[in-house]
């Protein structure tokens, strides 16, 4: 005979495994509540792929997709930094100039001054970290809006980049240097790629079981083992197909793998650490976060440092891909594309909502548009207009989602 009380039965029901139907219902409820997540980005990628593939069969070829991922990586890393600063409700307009300055510093030290590669790289990245720290101090202690601070940085560091490069304007990086090899020729061997996919599948299962165990201890509903394994295997099949298809050409670049790894680390920091919870709290309501005991100034400073540091990393990778540090490095539409990628990927301009993976998906959307229009032999004017329209749609969806959540909450 069972000795469970009604309360025990209620607690047991809270622990009932959530199957596929429950997961589907929860997803529908989130969408109806205005939490669109990454759904619009996936839909946009599908629509873009269908349109450009119908206009040029080369668009979805393994060779073009492999090159597209490599081209997207440097700006994508800048976009990852933008995600961090947007989450606290601020902006950084200087990432393009900081990336160009870091490339110039690397070129001067590595080529002209003959510094060791590692020291030249560390110095260039450290320059970005120092810039972010300075931004944080000005923001916290003087109270200048981040828009103004980073706009001044955009102009000032562009001038400093030109000064560092000097009269010759361009420093060619030797083609046999490891940085150029990494940016142009480093691709993951197929067996290693499949091994990485297997590792990701196992890691997903382990993390899923750990998450379910924590929720069960807290008395919350949990996913069934079948659902956890099925989701991990589904991801593995998708990644395995990508490895096979891209392997028909050159494969997946190590540079893109680095980008994804940085996004994974960023996602872990945002979702699994006290710092990440503080970032979302400050972005959601600064005053409430302060009253809750969060060191708001430290959060702002850390996000500025991360953003500028990632900008420096992106600048180095761009220099490696170009095999040069030039006056045009970090210029043109680099800055705007980084911000656009973060927004298109689903990061809110109003703070408090977004994901590190927004940078990955957002820059792939932008690079897909650029690649498709290039294959159609259309000039950059069309690409700017199309990208601008996509950004407007993304921000409109964000505003609509905020309004839906607000209405849902009042209901």
Secondary structure, 3 states (H helix, E strand, C coil): CCCCCHHHHHHHHHCCEECHHHHHHHHHHHHHCCCCCCHHHHHHHHHHHHHHHHHCCCCCCHHHHHHHHHHHHHHHHHHHHHHHHHHCCCCCCCHHHHHHHHHHHHHHHHHHCCCCHHHHHHHHHHHHHHHHHHHHHHHHHHCCCHHHHHHHHHHHHHHHHHHHHCCCCEEECCCCCHHHHHHHCCECCHHHHHHHHHHHHHHHHHHHHHHHHHHHHCCCCEECHHHHHHHHHHHHHHHHHHHHHHCCCCCCEHHHHHHHHHHHHHHHHHHHCHHHHHHHHHHHCHHHHHHCCCCHHHHHHHHHHHHHHHHHHHHHHHHHHHCEEECCCCCCCHHHHHHHHHHHCCCCCCCCCCCCHHHHHHHHHHHHHHHHHHHCCCCHHHHHHHHHHHHHHHHHHHHHHHHHHHHHHHC
